[in-house]
Amino acid sequence: EEMQLPALKGKGKPIDVQVPKSMTLKVVEAAPGAAGNTAQGRTEKPAVLETGAEIMVPMFIKEGEEIKVDTDDRKYLGRAT
């Protein structure tokens, strides 16, 4: 999906792009959370987003869900509403 971002220009050419602090992205790949993992201290699992980025998400997140991601730290912020 295309997104328009504000760009800072110098001499008519873009020199910087301002990315939003957070974005809503779809999880396209996530292993199922196994029962008992939280009892062993494991509370996160890797997930691949629609952009191709891989981040750690809570065990309850499933493929197809939309989540909010911090674009600076590339961290899970919560489920999209």
Secondary structure, DSSP 8 states (H G I E B T S, - for coil): ------EEEETTEEEEE---SEEEEEEEEE----TTTTTTT--EEEEEETTS-EEEEETT--TT-EEEEETTTTEEEEE--
